[in-house]
Amino acid sequence: MRKRAARALDSRAKWVDQVALIVLDAYRHAPTDRPLELARFVEYSLEQVNERRRLPVKAPTIRKWRIPDIEMGPTRWPVPTINTVQELGDFLGIGIGDLHWLADPRSLERSAPESGMRNYHYIWLPRRGGVPRLIEAPKPWLKKLQRRVLRRILDEIPPHEAAHGFRAGHSPITHARRHVGTAVVLRFDLEDFFASVEAGRVYGIFRSAGYPERVAHTLTALCTNASSRHELSTLQRPQEPSLISRHHALRARLARPHLPQGAPTSPALANLAAFRLDCRLSALATSLGASYSRYADDIAISGGAHLITSSGSVRETVRKIIIEEDFRLNERKSQLMTRAGRQQLTGVVVNDHLNIPRAEYDRIKAVLHDAATRGPSVANRDGLDDFRAHLLGKVSWVESVNEVRGAKLRDKFDRVRW
């Protein structure tokens, strides 16, 4: 380190040895994946030496910049080795210029006046009793790169075992199955789940996978988005006073780089960002003799009747943990469900066994009967483009939850003359 400093500076400075010892004490191994962090630490060390009045009044002149050798840091997962941004471009099959344009690390797209200059399509979806949801769908080129990041990198990093959303072999059914036959089910909902995950947390995920700083920054920019100012200006202020604070909070989240709902990488990254949340809530459930699982933004804790008497303190503890982990609880959707009533999670009834709500089953059966007796065109009252696929999806969902009811609906579906 002394020799390198001598080559870089205009003269051999007395304080070099002191700074080198401070750095060596902090870094037992060369931080080849973190040159920016190292530079900031050296700057901090210089300030410490200066406080002891051992640094010359005149700051040293840099004679020669040394370009560091960048390498992957340690990783626990079999992710591909990518040491530089150039290698990232090669991995994605794209040139550096195009990579920076698609990643948009400076969020220039946010000010783009025309949709043709943006990498995302924006769609507002109304929500009953709440502020609208913004779908940010990446355009084909960006979407292709994000899918490669998902399949080659993110799929190699496992989320917490209690996470059931967006994972192979997991579903709303596996989430609900954990809570079948319990006396009490506590349900919580995370507000604006994707928008709550900001770029800094995404960067931390890629850094924990071992990627050097600049590679992690570029991957983060590729997977996050700051929503267009024009699109945010179309979000109208709600009439209901209770929704105004949520309206402002959503606009603030969307204006900062965040996980866009609609990008293929967002579900996996959201799961990974919630890893500490899952750890803490799982530990809380274990301490209560209860079970915990999460499907996307839907959280459930279930257990014996003792949860009724302690539900107030449990809810408060859950709320604090959610806030401390930089998420936000949707108070309106918090529920305590006992076996005296219907216990339902992600559209599945869990009182005694997995089941479909009776009203939903009757509604699907009535539509199938109408389609079989009067024809699909008459039964398709909402004018759906592919009514057959829509009904088949409904039937398949019921079959996956309740085989007996599903078989009855399948029989009715087969009687329809398409």
N, C-alpha and C positions, 0 to 999 in steps of 0.2 A: 504493500500500500504506500509505503514511503517513496519507493522508486516511481510508482505511477504518478504520485502527487508531484514529484520533482519534474517529471516530463510535462505535466499539464500546466504547472505554474511558472511564472517568470523567474522565480528564485526559490531556493530551499528555505522554507519558513520553519521557525522553531516550534510553532504550535501544531505542526503536522503530526508529530508523534502522539501528542495528547489526543487529538481528534481520532487518530487511527486506533488508539487503545479504547476509546469510548465506543467506537463502532464495533470493534472486535468483541467487546464485552456484551454488546446487544445482539450481535449476529454471530453465532458459533459457526454457521455455515454460510457461504457466499450466497446472498439473495439474488441469484441470477434471473429470477422471474419478476423482480420488483425494483428495477432501476429508479423509478420515480420516487418510490417510498424511501429508498436508500439516499437519494439526493436530498429529500426533505429532512431526513434524519441527520445527515452531515451538516446541513444548514443549522439545524437545531443544536448540534454539538458545537459548532462554531460560536453560536450565541452563548452557550454555557462557558466555553473557554474565555470568551470576551468579558463575561461577567467577572471573571477572576483576574481581569486586567492583564492577560497574557497574550492578547492578540494585537498586532500592530494597528495603529490608528488607521492607516491606509489599507483598504481591502486589497487582497491579492489580485493580480491581473492574470487572467487565464490565457496561456500561450497556445495551448493545443487541446481541443476537445477529444476526449477518448470515447469512442463508440462502444458501449458495453456488449458483451456476448450474452444474448438473451436465450434462456432455456426454460422449459416447463418446470414448475415447482412440483413438490410431492403431491400425489393424488391417491385416493383409496379406491378409485373406480377405473375400469378399463376404457377410458375415453381416449380418442385419437390424440396423438402428439401433434401440437401446433405451437411452434415457438415464436413465430412472427406474424404480423398482419399479412405479409406477402404469402406465407404458408397458408394462412386462413383463406386467402383468395384462391389459392391453388386447390385447397380442400373443397371449396364451394364451386370451383370451376368458373371463376369470374375474375376480371381484372381489378386492380386496386382502385382505379377511378370509379368504376361502376359499383364496387363494393361500398365505397364511401358515400356515393350518391344514394344507394338504397338504404344504408344504415342511417344516414342523416344524423351524425353525432351532435350537430349544432342545432337540431330541431328547426331547420330552415323551412321545412314543409309547413310548419304551423302558420307561417305568414303567407304561404302561396295563395294567390287570389283565385286561381282556376283549378278545378278538380283534375285536369289533365297533367298538372305539375305535381300532383301528390301521389304518394305510394299506397294510399288507403282509400277505400270507399267508406262512406259514413251513412249509417241508417239508424234513425231513432225509433225505438219500439216502445209504445205506451205500456205502462204498468198500472194495474188497478190499485188505487189507494197509495200510489207512490210516484216518484219522479220517473221520467222515461229512462230506458236503458239504451246506451249507445253501442251499436255494433260497429267495430272498426275492422273491416275486412281488407286484408292486404291484397294488392293486385298480383296477377299470376307470377311475375318474375320474383318478387319479394317472397311470395308464399312458397315458391319452390325452394328457395334458400332456407326459409324457416323450417320447412319439412325435413330438410337434410340435417339441420342442427338438431331437430327433435329426435330423428331416428338414430343418428350417429353419436350424439353427445348426451342429450337429456335422458333418453331411454336407458342409458347406462348408469344413471344416478338414481338409486331407489328412494322413494319418499317414505314417510313413516308408515308402519304396518296398519295403522288405524285409518289411513286415507283410502277411501274406496272410489273416489271419482277419477275418471280419465286414466284408468290403469287396466292393462290386460288382465282378464280373469276376475275383475271387480266390476260392480254395477250398483244401481240403487237397491237391487235385491240383496246383495251380500251385505250392504250397509244396514238394511232393515233387519236382516236375519239375526244380527247380533243382539237385537232387542226384543225378540219374540218371547211372549209369555212372562214378561216382567211386571211387577206391581205398578211401577211408576216409570214414565219416560219423560225426561226433560229435553226439550228441543230448543235450539238457539239458531239464529241466522246471522251470518256475516254480511254487513252492508257493503255494496259495491266491491265485491271480492277481488276482481281483477284490477280495477282502477286503484285499489288500496296498495297494491304492490308496486313500489316506485323503483326507478332505475338503480338506485344504490343497493337495494337488496338483490336485484338480479345480478349486478356486478359481483356481489359477494358470493353468489352461487357459482359463477364461472371461475372466480378466483379460488374458491375452495376445491374446485375440480383440477386446480394446478395450472390454469392458463395464465401466462404472463400478463402484466397490467394492460398493455396496449391491445392485446388479443381479447382480453376480457372486456375492455371498454368497447371494442368494435362489435363483439357478440352481443353485448348489452344493448347497444344502439340498434342492432339488427332486430332485436326482439321486443323493443319498447317503442312507444310513440307518444308525442305530445300532440293532442288533438288540434285540428285546424281551428283557428280563431273564428273563421266564418261559420263553421258548423256549430261551435259553441254559442255563437250569437243567436242562433235559431232556437235555442233552448229557452222556452218561455217561462216566465216566473209563475209558479203555481198559485192558484186562487186560495187553496187551503193554507191558513197560517202555519199549521204544524209541519208543513212540508217545505217551508221557505229555507230553514237552516240546512236541510238535506240537499236542497237545490243548490245552494251556495257551496256546500262541501263537495258535491259531485263535480261542479264546474272547476273548482280549485284542483281536484285530483286529476281531472282530465287535461287540464292545462299544463301539467308537469309530465315528464316522461314516465310512463306507466305501462303495465301489461295491457295491450289492446284486446278486448273481448272480440274474438274473430280470428286472431292469429293462431296457427296450429301449435306454436310453442307456448302460448300463454297458460293452458291448463297444467302442463307439466311443471312449468316454472312457479305457478301459484302453489301447487302442492309442495314443492321444495321450499318455497318461502314460508310456508305454514308449518315447517318441520318442528320448530321450537314450540309453536302453539300446540301442535299435536302431542309433543312430549309432555308438556305441562298439564294439559287437560287429561291425558291418559293417566298421568301420575295422580292427579286429583281424583279421578274415578276409582283407581285402585285403592286409594286411601279410604274411600267411602264404601268399598266392597261392591262397586258398580262397574258397568261396562261403558266404553267410550268408542265412538267412531265418527268419521266426518265424510260426507259426500259433497265435494266442492264447498259451497258456502253453508251447507246444512250440517249442524252439529247435534249429536244426540248423546245423552248420558242416561242410562237406565239401571234400575236396581230394585231393592226391596222397598217395603212400605215406609221404612225409616227415612227415605228421601223426602217424604211429604213434610215431616216436621222440620227438616233441615233445608228445605228447598230455598228459603230466603237467603241463608248464608251461602248456599251453593251457587245460586244465581249471582250474588254479589261477587263471589270469588271468580266465577267464570267471566263476568264482565271486566273485572280488573285485569285478569290474565289477557283477555282479548285486547284491551287498550294498551297494556304494556308491550304486547307483541305487534303493535302498530296496525291493528285491524279495528274495525268498528262494529259494535253490536247493533243489530236492528231490533230495537226493543219491542216493536209492534208484533214481531213474529215469534217472540219467546212464548213457550207453552209448557204447562205441566199437565200431563195426560195420565190418568189412572185407568185401571181396568174397568171401572164403573162406566166409562165412556169409551169412545173410539180412540185408539192409539194409532196414529198414522205418521209415517215417515216417507218422504220422497214418493208420495202417491201410493204407498203400500200399507195396508192395515197389519198390525203386528200383535194384536191382543192375545190370541191363542196360537195362531199359525199365520203364515203369509197369506194375504188375501187382497182382493180388489174391493174398493168401496162399493157397496151395493148400488148406490145411485149411478156410479160410472158404468157398472156392469149392465144395469137395466137400460141405460142410454145407448150403449153400443148394441145391445140386443135389439132394441127398438129400431135403430137405423138399419141393421142387417135385415130385419123382418120387412121393413119398408122397401129396401132394395130388392128383396126376393119377390115380393108380391106386386110392387108397382114399377119396378125398374130402377137401375142405379141413377139415371138422370133425374128422376123425381126425388129420390132420397138425398141426392147431393145438393142440399139446400144452401150450402155455403159456396157453391161453385168452385170446388177444389179442382186443380188441373189434373191430378192423377188420383181420382177418388178410390180406385181399386187398391192402389198401393197404400193409401191412407188407412183404409179399413183393415187391410192385411196387417199393417203395423200395429193397429189396436188389438187385433185378435192375437197376434204373436206375443204382445206384451202380457195379455191376460194369461196365455198359455204358460209363459215363463213364471208367473206368480202362482197360479192355481190351475193345475192340469184339468180338473173336472170341469170347471167353468169354461176354461179355454176350449175343451173338446166340444162343448155345446155351441160355443160361438163359431168354431171352425165348421161345424156341421151346417149352421145357418149360412155362413160365408160361401160354402160350396154349392148352395142352392141358388145363389144369385147368377143370373144369366148376363154375363159381361159382353 
